[in-house]
C-alpha cells in the first residue's frame, strides 16, 4: 500500500448524465477547453497532493498528527486534563500503631486518718484550688501545681524550703495575696500566713494560718482522674493510695521497634490519624532511651511519646488506637508532578507529556526521585515550574 492510500481526499459528487423523459440520454453541451491559466492551477493542486502524500499525514476535519515532529510535539485535537509542574515539600512516611491517651501518671497518697466519704469520678479533671477527695465529710487534698510532693505541714516556724516557694506561688495565683505582700521564695513569712488564712476562709475552714500534711497535694498541672484506688466508706490510713491521676494533656504513645529508633528524634513532626479518619498534627516530645524486651521472641521496643498540636483535636475520645505517620525521608521545595502523570517509555525509563501554550504535546523524559502523598519528585532539563502535564481523566 502506497502513502497515497493513507490520504483521505474529498472527491466531487458524480452528476448523472441528463436523460429525456423516455430514458434517452440527452446531449450535454461540451465545455470549452481550459485556458492556460486554469491548467497552471490544476497542475499546482496535483503537485500539492503529491507533496502531502509524501508526508504520510492524515488529513480530515478534527484530524491530528500521526507522529511527532523533530521536537517530539504534536497537535492536541481535544481538551485534556492537565496539572501544573510545581515545587512542593514531599514527605515520605511510615505508618505505625499508637495509642491515644493522657500524659504522665501520678499517684495521690493519703496522709490523714479518717473515713473516705467522697472521691472524684474517673475521667474528671481537677484544676488548681479544687479538692480531690473528702475525709470525714470535708473536702481535702486541695490540688496545687508543683513538681515536689508535700512532706510536712506548713506553719510559721517551719524551716525554709522549696515546698514553701511552691505553696506561695499557688496562693498568689489563686488570688490570696491581693496586696502583693508575699515574696515568692523559700521563706515562710507573716504574709504567707495571711495568704493561708484567706485560702481557708474561702473554704469555710478554721483560719489558723496553717496547713496540715495531706491538706494540699502538689501535681505538675491539672489532674485527670485516671482510676480510683479506694472507694467511699473505706477507713483511710497515712500512706494509702487513693487515686491515680494523669495530666489533662492528650498524647499518643508508640511502642517502636528498636531497629527503627533511628527514624525518630525529639521535635520531629508527625501525622496522627484518629479512629474517625481525621488527621491531626503532632510532635515527638520524648523518645525513651530504655528498650523493653519483646514477648515470645519479638523485637525489643522503645516508647515514643507524641504531643498533639491541637488540644481540641481529639475531643470526645479517651483511650483509642491511632495510626502515626513517621517521616522516613523528606524533600523541601522539590520540583514535582502528580504520580498519575508518569508514562512508561519504550525501552525503559519514565516520562511526562507536556502541553504547550499552543496546545501541542510532547513527551519529556524525566528522572524520578521521592514519591509521597500522590506526587513524585522529577528532574529534567526541559521541565520547568509552571508547565502543564497531561494526567488521566477523572473517573
C-alpha positions as CSV (number, residue, x, y, z in Angstrom):
1,X,0.0,0.0,0.0
2,X,1.4,3.3,-1.0
3,X,1.5,6.6,1.0
4,X,-1.3,7.8,-1.2
5,X,-3.6,5.1,0.1
6,X,-3.5,6.8,3.6
7,X,-4.8,10.1,2.3
8,X,-8.4,10.9,2.7
9,X,-9.2,13.2,-0.3
10,X,-12.7,14.7,-0.7
11,X,-14.0,13.9,-4.3
12,X,-16.6,15.9,-6.2
13,X,-20.0,14.3,-6.5
14,X,-20.7,12.5,-9.8
15,X,-23.6,14.1,-11.6
16,X,-25.5,11.6,-13.7
17,X,-25.9,12.3,-17.4
18,X,-29.1,14.2,-18.4
19,X,-31.8,11.9,-19.7
20,X,-35.0,12.7,-21.5
21,X,-38.5,11.7,-20.3
22,X,-38.3,8.4,-22.4
23,X,-35.0,7.5,-20.8
24,X,-32.8,8.5,-23.7
25,X,-29.5,10.3,-22.9
26,X,-29.7,14.0,-23.5
27,X,-27.0,15.8,-25.2
28,X,-24.7,17.6,-22.9
29,X,-23.1,20.7,-24.2
30,X,-19.3,20.3,-24.3
31,X,-17.2,22.6,-22.1
32,X,-14.7,24.9,-23.8
33,X,-11.1,23.8,-23.3
34,X,-9.5,25.2,-20.2
35,X,-7.4,28.3,-20.6
36,X,-3.7,28.1,-20.0
37,X,-4.2,29.9,-16.6
38,X,-6.6,27.1,-15.4
39,X,-4.1,24.5,-16.4
40,X,-1.5,26.1,-14.2
41,X,-3.9,26.0,-11.3
42,X,-4.7,22.3,-11.9
43,X,-1.0,21.5,-12.0
44,X,-0.5,23.3,-8.7
45,X,-3.2,21.2,-7.0
46,X,-1.7,18.0,-8.3
47,X,1.7,19.0,-7.0
48,X,0.2,19.7,-3.6
49,X,-1.4,16.3,-3.5
50,X,1.9,14.6,-4.3
51,X,3.7,16.6,-1.6
52,X,1.1,15.8,1.0
53,X,1.2,12.1,0.1
54,X,4.9,12.1,0.8
55,X,4.4,13.3,4.4
56,X,2.3,10.3,5.4
57,X,-0.1,12.6,7.5
58,X,-3.8,12.1,8.0
59,X,-6.0,14.9,6.6
60,X,-9.6,15.5,7.6
61,X,-11.8,17.5,10.0
62,X,-10.6,17.1,13.5
63,X,-7.6,15.1,12.4
64,X,-4.3,15.2,14.4
65,X,-0.7,14.2,13.9
66,X,0.1,10.5,13.5
67,X,3.7,11.1,14.6
68,X,6.0,13.7,16.2
69,X,8.0,16.3,14.5
70,X,11.7,16.9,15.1
71,X,10.9,18.1,18.7
72,X,8.5,15.3,19.6
73,X,5.5,17.7,19.6
74,X,2.0,17.1,18.1
75,X,-1.2,19.0,18.0
76,X,-3.8,18.4,20.7
77,X,-7.1,17.7,18.9
78,X,-9.3,17.7,22.1
79,X,-9.3,19.1,25.6
80,X,-7.2,17.0,28.1
81,X,-6.8,17.1,31.8
82,X,-3.6,18.7,32.9
83,X,-1.7,19.5,36.2
84,X,1.0,22.0,36.9
85,X,4.6,21.2,37.4
86,X,5.2,22.8,40.8
87,X,7.6,23.0,43.7
88,X,6.3,21.5,47.0
89,X,7.6,19.8,50.1
90,X,7.4,16.0,49.8
91,X,7.4,13.8,52.9
92,X,7.5,10.0,52.8
93,X,6.0,8.5,55.9
94,X,5.9,5.0,57.5
95,X,2.7,4.1,59.4
96,X,3.0,2.6,62.9
97,X,0.3,1.8,65.5
98,X,-0.1,4.1,68.5
99,X,-2.5,4.7,71.4
100,X,-4.2,8.0,72.2
101,X,-4.2,8.7,75.9
102,X,-3.1,11.3,78.5
103,X,0.4,12.3,79.5
104,X,2.0,11.2,82.8
105,X,0.7,9.1,85.7
106,X,0.9,10.2,89.3
107,X,-0.5,8.5,92.4
108,X,-2.2,10.5,95.1
109,X,-1.4,9.2,98.5
110,X,-3.5,10.0,101.6
111,X,-1.7,11.5,104.6
112,X,-4.7,11.7,107.0
113,X,-6.7,9.3,109.1
114,X,-10.5,9.1,108.8
115,X,-13.2,7.7,106.6
116,X,-13.2,8.3,102.8
117,X,-16.6,9.9,102.2
118,X,-16.3,11.1,98.6
119,X,-13.9,10.7,95.8
120,X,-13.8,12.3,92.3
121,X,-15.2,10.3,89.4
122,X,-12.9,8.7,86.9
123,X,-12.3,11.0,83.9
124,X,-13.0,14.1,85.9
125,X,-10.4,17.0,85.5
126,X,-9.4,18.8,88.7
127,X,-7.7,22.2,88.5
128,X,-5.7,24.3,90.9
129,X,-7.5,25.1,94.1
130,X,-10.0,22.2,93.8
131,X,-10.3,19.2,96.0
132,X,-9.5,15.6,95.0
133,X,-11.5,13.7,97.7
134,X,-13.3,14.1,101.1
135,X,-12.4,12.7,104.5
136,X,-14.9,12.6,107.3
137,X,-17.3,14.7,105.2
138,X,-14.9,17.5,104.5
139,X,-13.1,18.2,101.1
140,X,-9.4,17.8,101.4
141,X,-6.3,17.1,99.3
142,X,-6.6,20.5,97.6
143,X,-4.7,20.5,94.3
144,X,-1.8,22.9,93.8
145,X,0.7,22.9,91.0
146,X,4.3,21.8,91.6
147,X,6.8,19.0,91.0
148,X,7.9,18.4,94.6
149,X,5.5,16.5,96.8
150,X,4.4,17.8,100.2
151,X,6.2,16.1,103.0
152,X,5.5,18.3,106.0
153,X,2.9,20.7,107.5
154,X,3.0,24.3,106.6
155,X,3.3,26.6,109.6
156,X,5.0,29.8,110.8
157,X,8.1,28.2,112.5
158,X,8.9,25.8,109.6
159,X,12.4,25.8,108.0
160,X,12.9,27.3,104.6
161,X,12.4,25.0,101.7
162,X,11.3,24.7,98.0
163,X,7.9,23.5,99.1
164,X,7.3,26.9,100.7
165,X,8.1,28.5,97.3
166,X,5.6,26.2,95.6
167,X,2.9,27.0,98.1
168,X,3.4,30.8,97.9
169,X,3.3,30.7,94.1
170,X,0.0,28.8,94.2
171,X,-1.6,31.1,96.8
172,X,-0.6,34.1,94.7
173,X,-2.0,32.5,91.5
174,X,-5.3,31.8,93.3
175,X,-5.6,35.4,94.4
176,X,-4.9,35.1,98.1
177,X,-2.2,37.7,98.1
178,X,-4.2,40.6,96.9
179,X,-1.7,43.3,98.1
180,X,1.4,41.6,96.8
181,X,2.9,41.3,100.3
182,X,4.4,37.8,99.7
183,X,7.9,37.4,98.4
184,X,7.8,34.2,96.4
185,X,10.8,32.4,98.0
186,X,11.6,29.6,100.4
187,X,11.0,31.7,103.5
188,X,7.6,31.3,105.3
189,X,6.6,34.8,106.5
190,X,3.7,36.6,108.0
191,X,2.5,37.3,104.5
192,X,2.4,33.6,103.8
193,X,0.4,33.0,107.0
194,X,-2.1,35.7,105.9
195,X,-2.5,34.1,102.5
196,X,-3.2,30.7,104.0
197,X,-5.9,32.3,106.2
198,X,-7.6,33.7,103.2
199,X,-7.4,30.4,101.4
200,X,-9.0,28.6,104.4
201,X,-11.7,31.3,104.9
202,X,-12.8,30.9,101.3
203,X,-13.5,27.2,102.1
204,X,-15.2,27.8,105.4
205,X,-12.4,26.3,107.4
206,X,-10.7,27.4,110.6
207,X,-8.4,30.4,109.8
208,X,-5.3,29.4,111.8
209,X,-2.8,30.1,109.1
210,X,-1.5,26.5,108.9
211,X,-2.0,23.6,106.5
212,X,-1.6,20.0,107.9
213,X,0.3,17.4,105.9
214,X,-2.1,16.0,103.3
215,X,-4.4,19.0,103.1
216,X,-2.6,20.1,99.8
217,X,-1.4,17.9,97.1
218,X,1.2,19.1,94.6
219,X,1.0,17.8,91.0
220,X,2.6,19.2,87.8
221,X,-0.7,20.6,86.5
222,X,-4.4,19.9,86.1
223,X,-5.1,16.4,87.1
224,X,-7.4,13.9,85.3
225,X,-8.7,11.1,87.5
226,X,-7.3,8.0,85.7
227,X,-8.6,5.5,88.3
228,X,-9.8,5.3,91.9
229,X,-7.8,3.1,94.2
230,X,-10.2,3.5,97.2
231,X,-14.0,3.8,97.5
232,X,-16.3,5.8,99.7
233,X,-16.7,4.3,103.2
234,X,-13.2,2.9,103.5
235,X,-11.1,3.7,106.5
236,X,-8.0,5.6,105.4
237,X,-4.6,5.5,106.8
238,X,-1.5,7.5,106.0
239,X,0.4,6.2,103.1
240,X,-2.6,4.7,101.4
241,X,-3.1,5.3,97.7
242,X,-6.5,6.9,96.9
243,X,-6.2,8.0,93.3
244,X,-4.2,7.5,90.2
245,X,-4.1,10.7,88.1
246,X,-2.7,11.7,84.7
247,X,-2.2,15.0,83.0
248,X,-5.1,16.5,81.1
249,X,-2.8,16.9,78.1
250,X,-3.5,14.5,75.3
251,X,-0.6,12.4,74.0
252,X,0.0,9.5,71.7
253,X,2.4,6.7,72.7
254,X,4.0,4.4,70.2
255,X,5.9,1.2,71.0
256,X,8.5,1.4,68.2
257,X,10.8,-1.5,67.4
258,X,14.3,-0.8,68.4
259,X,15.6,-1.3,64.8
260,X,13.5,1.7,63.7
261,X,14.5,4.0,66.6
262,X,16.9,5.9,64.2
263,X,13.8,7.1,62.3
264,X,12.6,9.4,65.2
265,X,14.1,12.2,67.2
266,X,12.6,14.6,69.8
267,X,11.0,17.5,68.0
268,X,10.1,15.7,64.8
269,X,6.7,16.4,63.2
270,X,4.3,13.5,62.7
271,X,0.8,13.0,61.5
272,X,-1.8,11.1,63.6
273,X,-4.8,9.5,62.1
274,X,-7.7,9.3,64.6
275,X,-10.3,6.5,64.7
276,X,-12.8,8.7,62.8
277,X,-10.4,9.2,59.9
278,X,-9.4,12.7,60.8
279,X,-5.7,13.6,60.6
280,X,-4.0,15.9,63.2
281,X,-0.5,17.2,63.6
282,X,1.8,16.1,66.4
283,X,5.3,16.5,67.5
284,X,7.6,13.9,69.2
285,X,8.1,15.1,72.8
286,X,10.1,12.1,74.1
287,X,12.0,9.1,72.9
288,X,12.8,6.6,75.6
289,X,16.4,5.6,76.0
290,X,15.4,2.2,77.5
291,X,14.3,-0.6,75.3
292,X,11.7,-3.1,76.6
293,X,12.3,-6.7,75.7
294,X,9.8,-8.2,73.3
295,X,7.4,-11.1,74.1
296,X,8.0,-14.6,72.7
297,X,11.0,-13.7,70.6
298,X,9.6,-10.4,69.4
299,X,11.9,-7.5,68.8
300,X,12.6,-5.1,71.7
301,X,10.7,-1.8,71.6
302,X,11.2,1.8,72.8
303,X,8.4,4.1,73.8
304,X,7.8,7.2,71.8
305,X,5.6,10.0,73.2
306,X,3.8,12.4,70.8
307,X,2.2,15.6,71.8
308,X,-0.8,16.8,69.7
309,X,-0.6,20.3,68.3
310,X,-4.3,21.0,68.9
311,X,-5.9,20.4,72.4
312,X,-9.3,20.1,70.8
313,X,-8.4,17.8,68.0
314,X,-9.2,14.6,69.9
315,X,-12.1,15.9,71.9
316,X,-14.6,13.2,72.7
317,X,-12.0,10.4,72.6
318,X,-10.5,8.9,75.7
319,X,-8.1,6.0,75.1
320,X,-8.2,4.9,71.5
321,X,-6.0,3.2,68.8
322,X,-4.5,5.6,66.2
323,X,-2.1,5.4,63.3
324,X,1.0,7.5,63.3
325,X,2.9,8.6,60.2
326,X,6.6,8.8,60.9
327,X,8.8,10.7,58.5
328,X,11.3,8.5,56.7
329,X,12.5,10.9,54.1
330,X,11.7,14.5,53.0
331,X,12.4,16.8,50.1
332,X,11.9,20.5,50.5
333,X,10.9,22.7,47.5
334,X,11.1,19.7,45.2
335,X,10.0,20.1,41.5
336,X,7.2,17.6,41.3
337,X,4.2,16.3,39.3
338,X,1.2,14.0,40.2
339,X,2.3,10.4,40.1
340,X,-0.5,9.7,37.5
341,X,1.3,12.0,35.0
342,X,4.2,9.5,34.7
343,X,4.5,7.5,31.5
344,X,6.4,4.3,31.0
345,X,8.7,4.9,28.0
346,X,9.6,2.4,25.4
347,X,13.0,1.0,26.2
348,X,12.7,1.8,29.9
349,X,12.5,4.9,32.0
350,X,9.8,7.4,32.7
351,X,8.5,10.5,31.1
352,X,5.7,13.0,31.1
353,X,3.6,14.6,28.4
354,X,3.9,18.3,28.3
355,X,1.2,20.5,26.8
356,X,2.5,23.8,25.4
357,X,0.7,27.1,25.3
358,X,-0.3,26.4,21.7
359,X,-1.9,23.1,22.7
360,X,0.9,21.0,21.2
361,X,2.1,18.0,23.2
362,X,5.5,16.5,23.5
363,X,7.0,13.7,25.7
364,X,9.8,14.7,28.0
365,X,12.0,12.0,29.6
366,X,12.4,12.6,33.4
367,X,14.3,11.2,36.3
368,X,12.2,10.4,39.3
369,X,13.0,10.9,43.0
370,X,10.9,10.7,46.1
371,X,7.3,9.5,45.9
372,X,4.9,11.0,48.6
373,X,1.3,12.0,49.0
374,X,0.4,11.3,45.4
375,X,3.3,13.3,43.9
376,X,6.7,12.4,42.6
377,X,9.9,14.4,42.5
378,X,11.1,14.8,38.9
379,X,14.1,16.4,37.2
380,X,14.7,17.1,33.5
381,X,16.5,19.9,31.7
382,X,13.4,20.5,29.6
383,X,11.0,20.6,32.5
384,X,10.3,23.9,34.4
385,X,7.9,25.1,37.1
386,X,4.6,26.2,35.7
387,X,4.5,23.9,32.7
388,X,1.4,21.7,32.3
389,X,1.5,17.9,32.1
390,X,-1.2,15.5,31.0
391,X,-3.0,13.4,33.6
392,X,-5.7,10.8,33.2
393,X,-9.3,11.7,33.1
394,X,-11.0,11.5,36.5
395,X,-13.3,8.6,36.9
